[in-house]
Amino acid sequence: MRTNSQISALFGPGAATRLATARVLVVGAGGIGCELLKNLSVSGFHHIHAIDLDTIDLSNLNRQFLFQRKHIKKPKAHVATAAIKAFNPSLDTSAMQANIKDEQFDVDWFGQFALVFNALDNLEARRHVNAMCLAARVPLVESGTAGYLGQVTVIKGGETECFDCHPKPAEKRSFPVCTIRSTPTAPIHCIVWAKNYLFVQLFGEPLEEKGEVVEEVEAGQEEELKALKEESGALAALSEAMGGDDFAQRIFNKVFCHDIRRLLSMSDMWAQRQPPRVLDYDELENQACDPPADHSNLSMAQAFILFRESCHTLARRRLEGSPLAFDKDDQDTLDFVTATASLRSYAFFIDQKSPFEVKAMAGNIIPAIATTNAIVAGMMVTQGVLALAGRLDECHTAYLSYNTKRPRCVIRESLSKPSLLCPVCRRRYLTLRLADPAKTILGDLLDYIGCLEGDMTLGMSRDNISVVEGSRLLYDPDYDSNCSRSMQDLCLVPGKMVTFANEDDSDVVPVILSIARPLTKENSGLDILIEGFEYIPEFVPLPQQPLKEECSATAVDNNLIEFGKRSIDDVNEVFESPSKKHAFDSEDLVILD
């Protein structure tokens, strides 16, 4: 454990006190998170809070060393913080098993921390934390690993590029739509059907085909594609029965009985293939079975029970709020995909996959290397200490690479400035508080914004404003149906973010209002309060077709996102091409034995 004198020698005068008093948040207690929590506990940090949605699985034990076999099925965050407290009993630790995107984690909650560390493998969760840290004006240390590759960077609103400053296209695996929906032959076809088609049609926003399904029609199946589009409409109509006692049965009869009978009626389709079989709801309902296990394939009866339970659970959630999105760490959405994929596999005589394997395939999970996680976690602490001291000019984006011809290396580059075209960090982040969300209507908020004057003005009024939450359009001059609805009715609760933009003047800085907890007694004379008026200098509005920038970022996968001007391929090329050896000076290159 570091002593105060060692900390001061490493990080300068006052560092020991700064680390001991700072409250830090670690999001994710998996491969990187375990290493990071251990490092923080022995580096002088005293107030550490961890949050993770997941529980410990047998497969975690080979690289997440804070966990033991006796901890299987227990919350990762709780076990990890208990383990580091055993290293250092003087620590002030706390832990939560929850989804960081939950409404309770609003801008006020993030604002209580001096520094946030991201140890996530989920792209949407990373984007959410990035936005919340910008809104709360809290520095963020972002990280990621993929096999032997890794990177660390520091994000601070207005001073460095944020996580969304450059596009990060997800890895796409495309399959013909008719293979997915009519003639599956592999487990992945059933999983993609359950995740990207059935789940989205019932509980999400079926605006377009996503990711792994493409509109590619096999020869002679044009009529089938037309029928399948009619099927989508039938599912949309079926969702109107959501919440009823027979909702799960109606879905089951539609996709595992009616649709399969329709497919069987097309005899030509099965001339060279094994035809599927129709499943029977009543027969499966009367079968007894044991509870499913993560590493065992589900029996048909187990899949049926899981299907029925997850249908009703997701229906309740959908009726209570916004459209749902699949998340491998959301047990309800994972249960639905696992159950429906398993039932479809039984119907088409396809090999089964266990719940654990379905999670890996649906979530695009890749193997992790323990030593990579350890190196990245060490770099995170170093960057975090510098960011906490305000020494942002000394922070770097560091890349961990691996080349078979040379030892593993770490290459660093200076932090990039925010992208002038970024739709996330090149915004004004303000905080909205309401006395009573159930009584405050959207029209009241629009009127309030239009009345702001002087330095507080947003440059917007009802006549020129558009209001968006996520993918939902709430208001524009031609769409005012929501003006009489309450904020609560619109699900605009603490933790949500609403974007306001001036439709007439692209030079007016768009505003993101982070909805926070209700007004306190001290502000009881107000019904609506907007806090934190700060303009972002050198704002450049987004053009219709964004300009190409020298800096670009690509997605290797959800675990590793590259920042800045240099890619991992560039890093490897440095050691293979003599002409490029001059690209880095001695301070940029560190060889690790």
Sequence and secondary structure as in RCSB ss.txt:
>XXXX:A:sequence
MRTNSQISALFGPGAATRLATARVLVVGAGGIGCELLKNLSVSGFHHIHAIDLDTIDLSNLNRQFLFQRKHIKKP
KAHVATAAIKAFNPSLDTSAMQANIKDEQFDVDWFGQFALVFNALDNLEARRHVNAMCLAARVPLVESGTAGYLG
QVTVIKGGETECFDCHPKPAEKRSFPVCTIRSTPTAPIHCIVWAKNYLFVQLFGEPLEEKGEVVEEVEAGQEEEL
KALKEESGALAALSEAMGGDDFAQRIFNKVFCHDIRRLLSMSDMWAQRQPPRVLDYDELENQACDPPADHSNLSM
AQAFILFRESCHTLARRRLEGSPLAFDKDDQDTLDFVTATASLRSYAFFIDQKSPFEVKAMAGNIIPAIATTNAI
VAGMMVTQGVLALAGRLDECHTAYLSYNTKRPRCVIRESLSKPSLLCPVCRRRYLTLRLADPAKTILGDLLDYIG
CLEGDMTLGMSRDNISVVEGSRLLYDPDYDSNCSRSMQDLCLVPGKMVTFANEDDSDVVPVILSIARPLTKENSG
LDILIEGFEYIPEFVPLPQQPLKEECSATAVDNNLIEFGKRSIDDVNEVFESPSKKHAFDSEDLVILD
>XXXX:A:secstr
   HHHHHHHH TTHHHHHHH EEEEE  SHHHHHHHHHHHTTT  EEEEEES B  GGGGGT TT  GGGTTSB
HHHHHHHHHHHH TT EEEEEES TTSTTS HHHHHT SEEEE    HHHHHHHHHHHHHHT  EEEEEEEBTEE
EEEEE TTTS  TTSS        EEHHHHHT   SHHHHHHIIIIIIHHHHHS  SS  TTEE    TT HHHH
HHHHHHHHHHHHHGGGTTSTTHHHHHHIIIIIIHHHHHHT GGGGSSS       HHHHHT       TTS   H
HHHHHHHHHHHHHHHHHHHHSS     TT HHHHHHHHHHHHHHHHHTT     HHHHHHHHTT   B HHHHHH
HHHHHHHHHHHHHTT GGG EEEEEEEETTEEEEEEEEE     TT TTTSSEEEEEEES TTT BHHHHHHHHH
H  GGG  S  TTTEEEEETTEEEEBTTB TTTTSBTTTTT  TT EEEEEESS TTS  EEEEE S   GGGTT
 SEEEE     TT     SS    S    BS SS B  SS  HHHHHHHHH GGGGGGS TTTEEE  
